[in-house]
Amino acid sequence: NEFTGSIPLPSAPTQYSAYPEQLSRLILGDNKFDSSIPKTIEKLEGLRELMLDNNMLTGIIPTELGKLKKLELLSLSYNELKDTIPSELSNLTKLSKVFLHGNQLVGNADVMNF
């Protein structure tokens, strides 16, 4: 696909939309999204797989990802993410696969010591 712009998540639930709590996989890789990862990603509490690789995402990895307690796979590789890996990711005890390569991340990866 060649989706562009922002990742399509509502900024808040409305009478017409709600956060899909039963959503377990969000696969939006290989597109051209060029925004930051929305902080409202934390509302997708049922996510087990989040794949946003091969886009043009900018900014930082949001600390809110640390609230996705069911997350098993996180793929953010090949974007334009910068800064450090948030320590909140260490809260994800079910996380078994993490792909962050191909970004501009700095610091150490001690938080990924599961």
BELJOFEN-V167531 format. One record per residue. N is the residue number from 1. RES is the residue in one small letter. NEAR is the number of other ideal C-beta (glycine too) atoms within 12 Angstrom. D_LAST is the distance of its C-alpha to the last C-alpha in whole Angstrom. Layout:
BEGIN
N_RES_NEAR_D_LAST + N_RES_NEAR_D_LAST
END
This chain:
BEGIN
1_n_12_34 + 2_e_13_35 + 3_f_20_34 + 4_t_16_34 + 5_g_18_34 + 6_s_25_31 + 7_i_35_29 + 8_p_20_31 + 9_l_31_29 + 10_p_19_32 + 11_s_15_31 + 12_a_14_32 + 13_p_15_33 + 14_t_9_37 + 15_q_7_40 + 16_y_7_39 + 17_s_14_36 + 18_a_16_33 + 19_y_22_29 + 20_p_18_28 + 21_e_14_26 + 22_q_13_26 + 23_l_21_25 + 24_s_19_22 + 25_r_21_22 + 26_l_31_23 + 27_i_22_24 + 28_l_32_26 + 29_g_29_25 + 30_d_19_28 + 31_n_25_30 + 32_k_22_31 + 33_f_34_30 + 34_d_20_30 + 35_s_27_29 + 36_s_28_26 + 37_i_35_24 + 38_p_28_25 + 39_k_24_24 + 40_t_25_25 + 41_i_35_22 + 42_e_25_21 + 43_k_25_24 + 44_l_34_23 + 45_e_21_21 + 46_g_21_21 + 47_l_34_19 + 48_r_25_17 + 49_e_28_18 + 50_l_40_18 + 51_m_30_20 + 52_l_45_22 + 53_d_30_22 + 54_n_26_25 + 55_n_34_27 + 56_m_27_28 + 57_l_39_26 + 58_t_22_26 + 59_g_26_25 + 60_i_26_21 + 61_i_40_18 + 62_p_30_19 + 63_t_24_17 + 64_e_27_18 + 65_l_39_16 + 66_g_24_14 + 67_k_22_16 + 68_l_35_16 + 69_k_20_14 + 70_k_25_15 + 71_l_35_14 + 72_e_23_12 + 73_l_27_13 + 74_l_36_14 + 75_s_33_17 + 76_l_42_18 + 77_s_25_19 + 78_y_24_23 + 79_n_36_24 + 80_e_26_25 + 81_l_35_22 + 82_k_19_22 + 83_d_19_21 + 84_t_22_17 + 85_i_32_14 + 86_p_30_14 + 87_s_19_12 + 88_e_24_12 + 89_l_33_10 + 90_s_19_7 + 91_n_21_9 + 92_l_32_9 + 93_t_14_7 + 94_k_19_9 + 95_l_31_8 + 96_s_16_8 + 97_k_21_11 + 98_v_30_11 + 99_f_25_14 + 100_l_32_16 + 101_h_17_18 + 102_g_19_22 + 103_n_29_21 + 104_q_20_22 + 105_l_27_19 + 106_v_14_19 + 107_g_17_17 + 108_n_11_14 + 109_a_19_11 + 110_d_13_9 + 111_v_24_8 + 112_m_24_6 + 113_n_12_4 + 114_f_16_0
END
